[in-house]
Amino acid sequence: MALLHKVSLHIHHQVLDVIPSLLSLTALIWPHGSNTWFLGHTPLIHHLCPLLSSCVFCALSQLWHILFIHLAARIWSCVQ
């Protein structure tokens, strides 16, 4: 991820370790208590990566928001 090229290796690995859990149903990660990525909601990862700067956190949230919407559109187009 080009977004993480300016962070320490430790934080880089923390963020990469969190990615697989993004599609889980964990209430600790999702603001509404359930996985709603298909609505464009972004997960709450700040408590999982506490050393993540607010700038990088905001950029990741925006990126994931856009990617989740694209994924939902792609899945929907396959269903049609």
N, C-alpha and C positions, 0 to 999 in steps of 0.2 A: 504494500500500500504506500503510495507516494505521500499520502497524508501523514504517515508515521515516520518519515525519514529524519525528522528533526528531534524526535523524542529518544530517550535512553532505550537501550536494548531491553532492560527490564520491563518498562512500560509497554514497549512494542510487543513483547511476548504476552503480557497481561491482556492486552486488547485482542490479540490473536486467539488466546485461550478462551475468551468470552464469546467469540463469534459462534461456535457450535450451539451454544445455549440460546441464541436469539430466537430460534423457532420453537423453543420449549414452551410449556404452559405455566411456567413459574411466576407466581404472584409477586415475587421479589424483583423481577425484571420488568414486568409490564405494568404500566400505570393504572390500568383498569382491572388488574387482577387476572387477566387472561390474555393469551396471545392474540393480538389484533393487528398484526403486521399488514394484513390485506386491506386494512382501512387507512394505511399510511402512518399509523402510530409508531413511535420509536421506543425501544426498550430503555429502561433506567439502568445504565451501566456504571454510573458515577460511584456507587458504593462498592462495585466490584473492582474498579480501577481508581482508587482514591487519589493517586498521584497524577492523574491525567489533568492537564491544564484545561481551564474552561474553554479556551480557544479551540483546542483539539477536540474536546468533548462536543462542542457545538458543531464543528465541521463534520465529525463522525455522525452525529444525529441527523444532520441535513443530508448527508450522503446516504445513510441507511434509509431515511424516509423516502427519498427518490427511488432507490433501488427496490424497496419493498413495493412501491406502487407499480414499478415496471414489472416486477415478478408477478404481481396479482393480475396485471393486464395480460401478461403472457400466458398464465395459467387459464384465465378466462377465455382467451382466444383459442386455446387448445380444446376447451370444453364445448365451444360453439360448433 
